[in-house]
């Protein structure tokens, strides 16, 4: 999810957050780091967690924790002992500024840093400052940036090439984010729900929201859901997109909870067989969505264009999952998707490509309006 989070953070915070660097995970270390700066005066780290990150359904599986260096912080190019010396000096200065006793929680990454720093701090801290996991007044945040995992400069003051520690002292707040903050229920993890959240994210993050709202406003749409089983996309179209009828095309079975919804018409055939049937019934489609698994990436766009003349209305909202079956890199996947999007340029407007958190590594979701 690393690159998806990097793209998403400025989007949801309306530019109040600037991504200034990353430290990618390796095979040995599965956790990546994203380094951000907050635009001065816009918000605090605490507000970032509480208002934007902590309850964001898209980030629930992507993020774990925020480390806050925004107050009384520094950069140390040295040893754990050097970091502890600076932290102790800062805590002593802080104790002189406030009346209450300081009770510190240590939050460090990676885990071996937590253990090493804790031992040193317990030796160096004066007796009037206590370190304990509960009942804290302040948190000491320490992160080691490892040079083998990042060869880029994070900012003007932080050079990953040398290896360094970032540290800061903040007030105590819940910095857990996403699945670090709550468990995912059985209902949320069901196949219908996973599909539902995928199209919900696609509609919610579509960059041309004004066009989308104007299209759906005061309109009872007819939709076709290609590759519909088990029915999450159909469920969303009925419940959230105000569709009066959804033709759910898939030889597989739909969930009984979906087929029981008013307006759902299951067509247990492949799309190639469904289209002639819809033409015969003189059905006209307003929304075309497809999450089909196909052998060729281009086939997803082929089916949309093939349906254009006989079945689709003059202006149709579409959402397609383009699934790359060739290549492994982000660059390769993006290039393949870009080639398909170019095919739509002359016949569509408002076309956007998003790598949803609900998408797999090789998937991209394309949305827009097709004009026939």
Secondary structure, 3 states (H helix, E strand, C coil): CHHHHHHHHHHHCCCCEEEEEEECCCCCCCCCEEEEEECCCCCCHHHHHHHHHCCCCCCCCCCCECCCCCCCCEEECCCHHHHHHHHHHHHHHHHHHCCCCCEEEEEEECHHHHHHHHHHHHHHCCCCCEECCCCCCEEEEEEEECHHHCCCECCCCCEHHHCEEEEEEEECCCCECHHHCCCCCCCCCCHHHHHHHHHHHHHHHCCCHHHHHHHHCCCCEEEEEECCCCCHHHHHHHHCCCEEEEEEECCCCCCHHHHCCCCEEEECCCHHHHHHHHHHCCCCEEEEEECCCCCCCHHHHHHHHHHHHHCEEEEEEEEEEEECCCCCCHHHHHHHHHHHHHCCCCCEEEEEEECCCCCCCCEEEEEEEEEC
